[in-house]
């Protein structure tokens, strides 16, 4: 494909990403955690919606805008992953 703007890339990749996420969620035992890292990835944006919908559950999606947010997101993912591993 010959892209002429970033909007063209968004339009073609987001459905593909969601399709891949939905396939994994429906056909495997893999838990998907997603992190939107940007002050421009807030609610209502394509990035936010794609990553939120890709995550296995609402508490598997994180929106962060700074270093502290990243540290907290990865700490929470670590806690959840540990609980998943102990339960299964």
Secondary structure in CASP SS format (residue, H / E / C, confidence):
PFRMAT SS
TARGET T0000
AUTHOR 0000-0000-0000
METHOD secondary structure of the structure
MODEL  1
X C 1.00
X C 1.00
X C 1.00
X C 1.00
X C 1.00
X H 1.00
X H 1.00
X H 1.00
X H 1.00
X H 1.00
X H 1.00
X H 1.00
X H 1.00
X H 1.00
X H 1.00
X H 1.00
X H 1.00
X H 1.00
X H 1.00
X H 1.00
X H 1.00
X H 1.00
X H 1.00
X H 1.00
X H 1.00
X H 1.00
X H 1.00
X C 1.00
X C 1.00
X C 1.00
X C 1.00
X C 1.00
X C 1.00
X E 1.00
X E 1.00
X E 1.00
X E 1.00
X C 1.00
X C 1.00
X C 1.00
X C 1.00
X C 1.00
X C 1.00
X C 1.00
X C 1.00
X H 1.00
X H 1.00
X H 1.00
X H 1.00
X H 1.00
X H 1.00
X H 1.00
X H 1.00
X H 1.00
X C 1.00
X C 1.00
X C 1.00
X H 1.00
X H 1.00
X H 1.00
X E 1.00
X E 1.00
X E 1.00
X E 1.00
X C 1.00
X C 1.00
X H 1.00
X H 1.00
X H 1.00
X H 1.00
X H 1.00
X H 1.00
X H 1.00
X H 1.00
X H 1.00
X H 1.00
X H 1.00
X H 1.00
X H 1.00
X H 1.00
X H 1.00
X H 1.00
X H 1.00
X H 1.00
X H 1.00
X H 1.00
X H 1.00
X C 1.00
END
